Every structure is written in C-alpha cells, then in structure tokens.
Amino acid sequence: EVQLVESGGGLVQPGGSLRLSCAASGFSVGSVVMSWVRQAPGKGPEWVSMITIGGSTTYAVSVKGRFTISRDNARNTLYLQMNDLKPEDTASYYCRTSGGSRGQGTQVTVSS
C-alpha cells in the first residue's frame, strides 16, 4: 500500500526557512516522479516542484531560487527545503507521486 506522510511545517517569520519531509512507504521515491504541491485557503492546488527518476528538478516561477527539492533513496524520503519564505507561501503542502497518490499535507504559515 502506498503511503505518504508529510512533516516539518509550522509557523515561521518572513525570511525564515523550513524543511519539509515526505516519508514514503509501499514504493521507492527514486523509482517515480515526485512532486510537491501546495494549496492555500480558498485557492486551488498549485504545483511547486518536481524531481524526476534521473534526479532532474523543476520549480514553479514563484519559488525558483528559494526552494530546493531533493530525496534520500536510503531513507525513502522526499524533501523540500524552503528559504526566504514569504507570506504568500502560506499553504498546506503535500507530496504527490506521478500516479496521483498524495499525503495528508503539512501546514506552512509565514507571518510576522
């Protein structure tokens, strides 16, 4: 059974950093394309970043240069390092497989 569990969210001041984790089970994170997606209150899902099987990464324009996606195949975990956070980054963040499986999400709130 595919399971994804996100963690690492919280309340942070503008300019701060957080690292999100997505612990996977039932499959290997290195064997599929993995993405981070976020959804702010009252808005639709917004794709944030993706990492391919080969390790290539892509980012939404809104986070490029500030966020970094990575994975640890040995820990079977996907990460999202978020730096220079802005209030507009406030959202629930979840990881998603290319097959559509997703976790429950972790809340990120950027506020002074």
N, C-alpha and C positions, 0 to 999 in steps of 0.2 A: 504494500500500500504506500502510495506517495504521500509524504508528509513534509510540510514546510513550516518552520517556526521562526518568526522574526523576533528580534530583541534589540535593545540598545537605544530606543527612543527616549525622549524626555523633554524637559524644558531647558532652553539654552538662550542666552542673550545674543542679540545680533552681533555677528562677527565671530561667534563661537564655533565649536566643532563637535561632531558626534560621529561615532562609527556604528552603523547598523550591521547586524548579523542575521543570516538566514540559514538555520541548521536544517539540512535535508536528510531524509531517510526514505528508503524504498527505491532509490535510484542514485546515480552518481552525478554530482553537479558538473563534473567535467565532461559528461557524455551528452549533454544537451545545451542548447542556447538558453541562457538565463537572463532575466530582466528584473529591474526594479521599476515599480510603478507607484505613483502617489495619487492620493485623492484628497483634496481639500473639502471642507464642509460646503455643501451646496453646489459643488462642481463635479464634473465627470472625471474619470481616471485620466492621468497624464503620464505617459511613458517618460522615464527618467534616463535609463541607461541599460545597456545590453553587453553581454560578453559571449563570444562565440565559443564553439568547441576548441577552436585553434587558439583562443585567447585574445582575439581582436576585440576592441572595445569601442563603443559609440555612446554619445551623450546627447541629450536634448540641449539646445542652444542655451536655455535658461540656466543650466547647471555646468556647462562645459568650463573647465578650468578651475572649478571649485569642488566637484565631486569626483571620486575615483572608485570604480567598480573593480573587484578582484575576487578570487576564490582560492580556497585551500582544499585541494583534492583529498589530502590525507585526512583532514577534519570534516570533509564533505560539507563545507560551509561556504556560502556566498557572503560578500561584504560590500558595504557602501560607505566609504569614508567621505564625510561631508565637512567641508571647511568654509569659512567666511559665510556662515549661514545668514539668511535674510528673512524678514517676517513673511515674505511670500513663499518661503519654503515650508511653511506650516502646513502639515497634511498628515494623513495616515499613509505610511509607506509599507508596501508589501512586495515580496519577491514572487516571481512567476516563471514557470517553465514554458518552453516553446509549445508544450502540449496543452497549456491552459491551466495547469494546477497552480494554486496560489496559497499563501499562508493567510493568517488572520490579520496581519498588519501590526505595525508598531507606530505609536503616535509621536510625531515630532512637532514641538511648539517652539517657535522662535519669537521671543518677546522680551522687552526690557521691563 
